[in-house]
Amino acid sequence: MGNTEAKPALDDAVEKFIKAEAGDGNIVTGWVIGISLKNINVPNSDGYVVENSDGMPYHSQIGLITSILDEKKNTILSQIIKEG
């Protein structure tokens, strides 16, 4: 998206969210956020935006996304097994 003015606000929001959810003992070292979009002015449109913390190299972004995907798959599989 490239909005350099909004990036510090997003970074601050991530920090505040983590402190509220996980406590002050956690330090955010990097983040990647994916957002699903639908443009109401363009029929049949959909898409997504991915933003990441400043200075996070591509290989770290890919590694974090891969870890998140693996964890989500494991969580879903565990829930399906529990439900029988």
C-alpha positions, 0 to 999 in steps of 0.5 A: 500500500505504501502509506508511510504515514499510517505505518507508525500507527499500525506498528503502535497498534500491534504493540498495544494489542500484544501488550493487552493480550499477552502482557508486558513481558513480550517484545514484538520483534516483527509482524506480518498482517494479511487483510482481506478486501472487497471493493464495493465499487467494483463488482466481483472484486476481492483481494488482499493486502499484506503489510509487515513491520519495517526492516523485516527481510523477505525471508523472515516474512516468508518464515513467519507466514509459513509458521503461522500457516502450519500452526493454523493447519495443526489447530484445525486438524486437532479440532477435527480429531477432537470432534470425531 
